[in-house]
Amino acid sequence: MVSAVAPPAPKEVPSEYSWDEKGPPREAKWWYSTFHTVTAMVGAGVLSLPYAMAYLGWGPGTIVMVLSWCITLNTMWQMIQLHECVPGVRFDHYYDLGRHAFGPKLGPWIVIPQQLIVQVGCDIVYMVTGGKCLKKFMEIACTNCTRIRQSYWICIFGSTHFFLSQLPNFNSVSGVSLAAAIMSLSYSTIAWVGSLTHGQVENVSYAYKKTSGADYIFRVFNALGQISFAYAGHAVVLEIQATVPSTPEKPSRVPMWKGAVWAYFINAICYFPVAFIGYWAFGQDVADNVLVALERPSWLIAAANLMVVIHVIGSYQVYAMPVFDMLETAMVKKLNFPPGIALRILVRSAYVAFTLFIGVTFPFFGDLLGFFGGFGFAPTSYFLPSIIWLVLKKPRRFSTSWFINWACIYIGLFIMLSSTIGGLRNIIADSSSYHFYT
């Protein structure tokens, strides 16, 4: 009788990007992955979904929304399964998985630029969103207060991150992330309930916006980018899963997938009502932030804007943590900086200052969503996991898995190219109405 040999306990993959030999703390429960994923995904982009629907219309808009939800749930599952696709090894970072799939030289060049675009892009947009919503909250809550420029509100919002960014890892920001997840569910509910209570505006129209043919096509492309921005959580899913304990008997993919399913359920009850009811209420004239269109009751709209502020504080940290790790690793390995508090303060404060500067300088909320959504979020969420799955798992040609993955790749490529072009074109076309340092 031959006795089975137990597989080794999973460990962190050896990586040139990892200088902390102990690896990340692996103490998270399955619900940690739920609220981290909700915080990463259900961001300010949900408030722009009715605006995207205004360019897509009821039929195409509904199809794109549902298809995006299904595709990204599938690619989320793939990422979770690939985290421990090699026995005894855990790929704790997206770029580690990329190195394994595409090789040590090509892998980082494929994954790291896309991941950084998502993470840094989100943080910049969240700087703008946090400042705008903080400004809106104060203007509603204190009508007699002296009005100050939006740039100052962005700076006030950004100042909180100079302190929060000193928290060492994902587990240390779990409380902030939980509060952010609760806030995202709350302000999404306010957005769609407020729209429902508001009812349809007079002479509401669901016709396509009247503009030139070329301009409309580009606007549709930008709308696709706004929807892809709403599914940006894949860029940090492996880093979130890295905090979950794993044993041969209970690998991390089990609790992580349970958490992801609950996160997608919360995602659905946030996204679909906001998109559909917001569009139903305001039609083609809906603003790029649906909360802006809601003016009564004022106290509720003020509360919703404050909830957005709290949420994007947590979202900023969730997306910034992997960037901090990458930057600190580069400083230690490439420039021989000693690891410690001084390095953390230097690197993280510089990163916060950079994203704050860009956010203050370019406060173009709607078009930034479309541009970043296509250029960065579509690859990491829609088709890069499918490419890695085909490379590593090698499903049988013309099998169901093979067809699904290639469909995700083609749809994702189309969204990436079209929304990037649309977002960039809209930034150029609308540049005359933009004001720097507003």
C-alpha positions as CSV (number, residue, x, y, z in Angstrom):
1,M,0.0,0.0,0.0
2,V,1.5,3.3,-1.1
3,S,0.9,6.2,1.2
4,A,0.0,9.6,-0.3
5,V,2.5,12.4,0.3
6,A,0.9,15.5,1.5
7,P,1.5,18.6,-0.7
8,P,3.7,21.3,0.8
9,A,2.0,24.2,2.5
10,P,1.7,27.1,0.1
11,K,4.4,29.8,0.3
12,E,5.0,33.1,-1.3
13,V,6.6,32.9,-4.7
14,P,10.2,33.9,-4.9
15,S,10.2,37.3,-6.4
16,E,12.7,40.0,-7.3
17,Y,10.1,42.5,-6.3
18,S,9.7,41.2,-2.7
19,W,12.2,42.4,-0.1
20,D,10.2,41.4,3.0
21,E,11.1,37.8,3.5
22,K,8.2,37.1,5.8
23,G,5.7,38.1,3.1
24,P,2.4,39.7,3.8
25,P,0.5,38.9,7.0
26,R,-1.9,36.0,6.2
27,E,-4.6,36.5,8.8
28,A,-7.6,37.7,6.9
29,K,-11.1,36.1,7.0
30,W,-13.2,35.5,3.9
31,W,-15.3,38.6,4.6
32,Y,-12.1,40.8,4.5
33,S,-11.9,39.9,0.9
34,T,-15.6,40.9,0.4
35,F,-15.2,44.5,1.7
36,H,-11.7,45.0,0.2
37,T,-13.1,44.0,-3.2
38,V,-16.3,46.1,-2.8
39,T,-14.1,49.1,-1.8
40,A,-11.9,48.5,-4.8
41,M,-14.8,48.0,-7.3
42,V,-17.8,50.0,-6.2
43,G,-16.2,53.4,-6.5
44,A,-17.1,56.8,-7.8
45,G,-17.6,55.2,-11.2
46,V,-21.0,53.9,-10.1
47,L,-22.3,57.5,-10.1
48,S,-21.4,57.9,-13.8
49,L,-23.2,54.8,-15.0
50,P,-26.5,56.6,-15.8
51,Y,-24.4,59.1,-17.9
52,A,-22.9,56.1,-19.8
53,M,-26.5,54.7,-20.3
54,A,-27.5,58.1,-21.8
55,Y,-25.1,57.4,-24.7
56,L,-25.7,53.7,-25.1
57,G,-29.5,53.7,-24.7
58,W,-31.7,51.1,-23.0
59,G,-30.9,48.0,-25.1
60,P,-27.2,48.3,-25.7
61,G,-26.6,49.9,-22.3
62,T,-28.3,47.0,-20.5
63,I,-26.4,44.4,-22.5
64,V,-23.0,46.1,-21.8
65,M,-23.8,46.3,-18.1
66,V,-24.8,42.7,-17.8
67,L,-22.1,41.4,-20.0
68,S,-19.4,43.3,-18.1
69,W,-20.7,41.9,-14.8
70,C,-20.6,38.4,-16.1
71,I,-17.2,38.7,-17.9
72,T,-15.4,40.3,-14.9
73,L,-16.9,37.8,-12.5
74,N,-15.5,35.0,-14.7
75,T,-12.0,36.7,-14.8
76,M,-12.2,37.3,-11.1
77,W,-12.7,33.6,-10.6
78,Q,-9.7,32.9,-12.9
79,M,-7.4,35.2,-10.9
80,I,-8.4,33.5,-7.7
81,Q,-7.8,30.0,-9.1
82,L,-4.4,31.1,-10.5
83,H,-3.2,32.4,-7.2
84,E,-2.0,28.9,-6.3
85,C,-1.9,27.3,-9.7
86,V,1.6,25.9,-8.9
87,P,1.6,23.4,-5.9
88,G,3.3,24.9,-2.9
89,V,3.6,28.4,-4.3
90,R,1.4,31.6,-3.9
91,F,1.5,34.3,-6.5
92,D,0.9,37.3,-4.2
93,H,1.1,39.9,-6.9
94,Y,-0.3,40.4,-10.4
95,Y,3.2,40.9,-11.8
96,D,4.4,37.6,-10.1
97,L,1.7,35.7,-12.0
98,G,2.6,37.6,-15.2
99,R,6.3,36.5,-14.8
100,H,5.2,32.9,-14.3
101,A,2.9,33.0,-17.4
102,F,5.0,35.1,-19.8
103,G,8.5,34.7,-18.5
104,P,10.7,36.8,-16.2
105,K,11.6,39.4,-18.8
106,L,8.3,39.8,-20.8
107,G,5.9,39.2,-17.9
108,P,6.6,42.4,-15.9
109,W,6.5,44.6,-19.0
110,I,3.0,43.2,-19.9
111,V,1.5,43.4,-16.4
112,I,3.2,46.2,-14.4
113,P,2.3,49.1,-16.8
114,Q,-1.3,48.0,-16.9
115,Q,-1.5,47.5,-13.2
116,L,0.1,50.9,-12.4
117,I,-2.3,52.6,-14.8
118,V,-5.2,51.2,-12.9
119,Q,-3.9,51.9,-9.5
120,V,-2.4,55.3,-10.0
121,G,-5.3,56.3,-12.4
122,C,-7.8,55.3,-9.7
123,D,-6.0,57.3,-7.0
124,I,-5.8,60.4,-9.2
125,V,-9.5,60.2,-10.1
126,Y,-10.4,59.5,-6.4
127,M,-8.5,62.7,-5.4
128,V,-10.7,64.7,-7.8
129,T,-13.9,62.9,-6.7
130,G,-13.1,63.3,-3.0
131,G,-12.4,67.0,-3.4
132,K,-15.5,67.6,-5.5
133,C,-17.9,65.7,-3.2
134,L,-16.3,67.4,-0.1
135,K,-17.0,70.8,-1.8
136,K,-20.6,69.8,-2.6
137,F,-21.1,68.6,1.0
138,M,-19.9,71.9,2.5
139,E,-21.9,74.0,0.1
140,I,-25.1,72.2,1.0
141,A,-24.4,71.9,4.7
142,C,-23.3,75.5,5.2
143,T,-25.0,77.8,2.7
144,N,-23.6,80.9,4.4
145,C,-20.0,79.8,4.4
146,T,-17.5,81.5,2.2
147,R,-17.0,79.5,-1.0
148,I,-13.5,78.4,-1.8
149,R,-12.1,76.9,-5.0
150,Q,-12.3,73.2,-5.8
151,S,-8.5,72.9,-5.8
152,Y,-8.4,73.7,-2.1
153,W,-11.0,71.0,-1.4
154,I,-8.9,68.5,-3.3
155,C,-5.9,69.5,-1.2
156,I,-7.9,69.2,2.0
157,F,-9.1,65.7,0.9
158,G,-5.6,64.7,-0.1
159,S,-4.1,65.8,3.2
160,T,-5.7,62.9,5.0
161,H,-3.8,60.4,2.9
162,F,-0.4,61.7,4.1
163,F,-1.4,60.1,7.4
164,L,-3.4,57.1,6.3
165,S,-0.7,56.0,3.9
166,Q,1.7,55.3,6.7
167,L,-0.4,52.3,7.7
168,P,1.8,49.3,6.8
169,N,-0.3,46.8,4.9
170,F,-3.8,45.6,3.8
171,N,-4.7,44.2,7.1
172,S,-4.0,47.5,8.8
173,V,-6.4,49.3,6.6
174,S,-9.2,46.7,7.0
175,G,-11.2,49.1,9.3
176,V,-11.0,51.9,6.8
177,S,-11.9,49.5,3.9
178,L,-14.9,48.2,5.8
179,A,-16.2,51.7,6.5
180,A,-15.6,52.5,2.8
181,A,-17.6,49.4,1.6
182,I,-20.5,50.4,3.9
183,M,-20.4,53.9,2.5
184,S,-20.4,52.7,-1.1
185,L,-23.5,50.6,-0.5
186,S,-25.1,53.5,1.3
187,Y,-24.5,56.3,-1.3
188,S,-25.4,54.0,-4.1
189,T,-28.7,53.3,-2.4
190,I,-29.2,57.0,-1.9
191,A,-28.5,57.6,-5.6
192,W,-31.1,55.2,-6.9
193,V,-33.7,55.8,-4.2
194,G,-33.3,59.5,-4.6
195,S,-33.7,59.2,-8.4
196,L,-36.8,57.0,-7.9
197,T,-38.3,59.4,-5.5
198,H,-37.4,62.4,-7.7
199,G,-39.3,60.7,-10.6
200,Q,-38.9,61.4,-14.2
201,V,-38.0,65.0,-15.2
202,E,-40.5,66.9,-17.3
203,N,-40.3,65.8,-21.0
204,V,-37.7,63.2,-20.2
205,S,-36.2,61.8,-23.4
206,Y,-34.4,58.5,-23.9
207,A,-33.5,59.3,-27.5
208,Y,-29.8,59.4,-28.4
209,K,-28.1,62.7,-27.8
210,K,-28.3,65.1,-30.7
211,T,-24.8,65.6,-31.9
212,S,-22.7,64.9,-35.0
213,G,-22.3,61.3,-36.0
214,A,-18.5,61.2,-35.4
215,D,-18.9,63.0,-32.0
216,Y,-21.6,60.6,-30.9
217,I,-19.5,57.5,-31.8
218,F,-16.6,58.9,-29.7
219,R,-19.0,59.6,-26.8
220,V,-20.2,56.0,-27.0
221,F,-16.6,54.8,-26.9
222,N,-16.1,56.9,-23.8
223,A,-19.2,55.5,-22.2
224,L,-17.7,52.0,-22.6
225,G,-14.7,53.2,-20.7
226,Q,-16.8,54.5,-17.9
227,I,-18.4,51.1,-17.5
228,S,-15.1,49.3,-17.6
229,F,-13.9,51.8,-14.9
230,A,-16.6,50.4,-12.6
231,Y,-15.0,46.9,-12.7
232,A,-11.4,47.8,-11.8
233,G,-10.9,45.6,-8.7
234,H,-8.9,42.9,-10.5
235,A,-5.7,44.9,-10.3
236,V,-5.5,44.3,-6.5
237,V,-7.3,40.9,-6.2
238,L,-4.1,38.8,-5.8
239,E,-2.8,41.3,-3.2
240,I,-6.1,40.9,-1.3
241,Q,-5.9,37.1,-1.6
242,A,-2.3,37.2,-0.3
243,T,-3.7,38.2,3.1
244,V,-5.9,35.1,3.3
245,P,-4.4,32.0,5.1
246,S,-4.0,28.8,3.0
247,T,-3.4,25.2,3.8
248,P,-3.4,22.0,1.6
249,E,-6.7,21.1,3.2
250,K,-8.3,24.6,2.7
251,P,-6.5,26.6,0.0
252,S,-7.0,30.3,0.0
253,R,-9.1,30.2,-3.2
254,V,-12.1,28.8,-1.2
255,P,-12.6,31.7,1.2
256,M,-11.5,34.2,-1.4
257,W,-14.1,33.0,-3.9
258,K,-16.8,33.1,-1.2
259,G,-15.8,36.7,-0.5
260,A,-15.7,37.6,-4.2
261,V,-19.2,36.2,-4.8
262,W,-20.6,38.3,-2.0
263,A,-18.7,41.3,-3.3
264,Y,-20.2,40.8,-6.8
265,F,-23.7,40.5,-5.2
266,I,-23.2,43.8,-3.5
267,N,-21.8,45.1,-6.7
268,A,-25.0,44.2,-8.5
269,I,-27.3,45.8,-6.0
270,C,-25.3,49.0,-6.3
271,Y,-24.6,49.2,-10.0
272,F,-27.8,48.1,-11.8
273,P,-30.3,50.2,-9.8
274,V,-28.1,53.3,-10.0
275,A,-27.6,52.9,-13.8
276,F,-31.1,52.0,-14.7
277,I,-33.2,54.2,-12.3
278,G,-30.8,57.1,-12.7
279,Y,-31.2,56.9,-16.5
280,W,-35.0,56.4,-16.2
281,A,-35.4,59.5,-14.1
282,F,-33.2,62.0,-16.1
283,G,-32.9,60.4,-19.5
284,Q,-30.4,61.8,-21.9
285,D,-29.8,64.9,-19.8
286,V,-28.4,63.1,-16.8
287,A,-25.2,64.6,-15.4
288,D,-21.9,62.7,-15.3
289,N,-22.3,62.4,-11.6
290,V,-26.0,61.5,-10.8
291,L,-25.8,63.0,-7.3
292,V,-25.3,66.4,-8.9
293,A,-28.8,66.1,-10.5
294,L,-30.4,65.4,-7.1
295,E,-31.0,68.5,-5.1
296,R,-33.8,67.5,-2.6
297,P,-33.8,66.7,0.2
298,S,-30.7,68.7,0.7
299,W,-29.6,66.9,3.9
300,L,-29.7,63.5,2.2
301,I,-27.7,64.7,-0.8
302,A,-25.2,66.2,1.6
303,A,-25.0,62.9,3.5
304,A,-24.5,61.0,0.2
305,N,-21.6,63.3,-0.8
306,L,-20.0,62.8,2.6
307,M,-20.3,59.0,2.1
308,V,-18.6,59.3,-1.2
309,V,-15.7,61.1,0.5
310,I,-15.4,58.4,3.2
311,H,-15.5,55.7,0.5
312,V,-12.9,57.1,-1.8
313,I,-10.6,57.6,1.3
314,G,-10.7,53.8,1.7
315,S,-10.5,53.1,-2.1
316,Y,-7.4,55.3,-2.4
317,Q,-5.6,53.2,0.2
318,V,-6.7,49.9,-1.3
319,Y,-5.3,50.8,-4.7
320,A,-2.2,52.6,-3.2
321,M,-1.0,49.7,-1.0
322,P,0.4,47.5,-3.9
323,V,2.1,50.7,-5.4
324,F,3.7,51.4,-2.0
325,D,5.0,47.9,-1.9
326,M,6.4,48.1,-5.4
327,L,8.0,51.5,-4.8
328,E,9.6,50.6,-1.5
329,T,10.9,47.3,-3.0
330,A,12.5,49.2,-5.8
331,M,14.1,51.7,-3.4
332,V,15.5,48.8,-1.3
333,K,16.7,46.6,-4.1
334,K,17.7,49.1,-6.7
335,L,18.9,52.1,-4.7
336,N,20.0,50.2,-1.5
337,F,17.7,52.2,0.8
338,P,17.4,50.6,4.3
339,P,13.8,49.4,4.9
340,G,12.0,51.1,7.8
341,I,9.8,54.0,8.8
342,A,12.0,56.7,7.1
343,L,11.6,54.9,3.7
344,R,7.9,54.5,4.2
345,I,7.4,58.1,5.0
346,L,9.5,59.3,2.1
347,V,8.0,57.0,-0.6
348,R,4.4,57.2,0.5
349,S,4.3,60.9,1.1
350,A,5.9,61.5,-2.3
351,Y,3.3,59.3,-4.0
352,V,0.4,61.0,-2.3
353,A,1.9,64.4,-3.3
354,F,2.2,63.3,-6.9
355,T,-1.4,62.0,-7.2
356,L,-2.6,65.2,-5.4
357,F,-0.8,67.4,-7.8
358,I,-2.1,65.7,-10.9
359,G,-5.7,65.6,-9.5
360,V,-5.6,69.4,-8.7
361,T,-4.1,70.2,-12.1
362,F,-6.5,68.0,-14.2
363,P,-9.9,67.9,-12.5
364,F,-11.8,66.5,-15.6
365,F,-13.9,63.9,-13.9
366,G,-16.1,62.4,-16.6
367,D,-13.5,62.1,-19.4
368,L,-10.8,60.9,-17.1
369,L,-13.0,57.9,-16.3
370,G,-13.4,57.0,-19.9
371,F,-9.7,57.4,-20.8
372,F,-8.3,55.5,-17.8
373,G,-11.1,52.9,-18.0
374,G,-10.2,51.9,-21.5
375,F,-6.4,52.1,-21.3
376,G,-5.9,50.4,-18.0
377,F,-9.0,48.8,-16.5
378,A,-10.2,46.8,-19.6
379,P,-6.9,44.8,-19.9
380,T,-6.6,43.9,-16.2
381,S,-10.3,43.1,-15.6
382,Y,-11.6,41.9,-19.0
383,F,-9.0,40.0,-20.9
384,L,-5.5,39.7,-19.4
385,P,-6.7,37.0,-16.9
386,S,-8.1,35.1,-19.8
387,I,-4.8,35.3,-21.7
388,I,-2.9,34.0,-18.6
389,W,-5.5,31.2,-18.2
390,L,-5.0,30.1,-21.8
391,V,-1.2,30.2,-21.4
392,L,-1.1,28.3,-18.1
393,K,-4.2,26.0,-18.1
394,K,-4.2,25.3,-21.9
395,P,-7.9,24.4,-22.3
396,R,-8.7,22.0,-25.1
397,R,-9.1,23.8,-28.4
398,F,-12.8,24.6,-29.3
399,S,-13.9,23.6,-25.8
400,T,-16.4,25.7,-23.8
401,S,-13.6,27.2,-21.7
402,W,-11.5,28.0,-24.9
403,F,-14.5,29.8,-26.5
404,I,-15.3,31.8,-23.3
405,N,-11.7,32.9,-22.9
406,W,-11.4,34.0,-26.5
407,A,-14.7,35.8,-26.3
408,C,-13.5,37.7,-23.2
409,I,-10.3,38.6,-25.0
410,Y,-12.0,40.0,-28.1
411,I,-14.6,41.9,-26.2
412,G,-12.0,43.3,-23.8
413,L,-9.7,44.4,-26.7
414,F,-12.6,46.2,-28.3
415,I,-13.5,48.0,-25.1
416,M,-9.9,48.9,-24.5
417,L,-9.3,50.4,-27.9
418,S,-12.6,52.1,-28.4
419,S,-12.9,53.6,-24.9
420,T,-9.3,54.8,-24.9
421,I,-9.8,56.5,-28.2
422,G,-13.1,57.9,-27.1
423,G,-11.8,59.1,-23.8
424,L,-8.8,60.8,-25.3
425,R,-10.8,62.4,-28.0
426,N,-13.3,63.8,-25.5
427,I,-10.6,65.3,-23.4
428,I,-9.2,67.0,-26.5
429,A,-12.7,68.1,-27.7
430,D,-13.8,69.4,-24.3
431,S,-10.5,71.0,-23.5
432,S,-11.8,74.5,-24.2
433,S,-14.2,74.1,-21.3
434,Y,-11.6,72.8,-18.9
435,H,-10.1,75.0,-16.2
436,F,-6.8,74.0,-14.5
437,Y,-6.6,74.5,-10.8
438,T,-10.3,75.4,-10.5
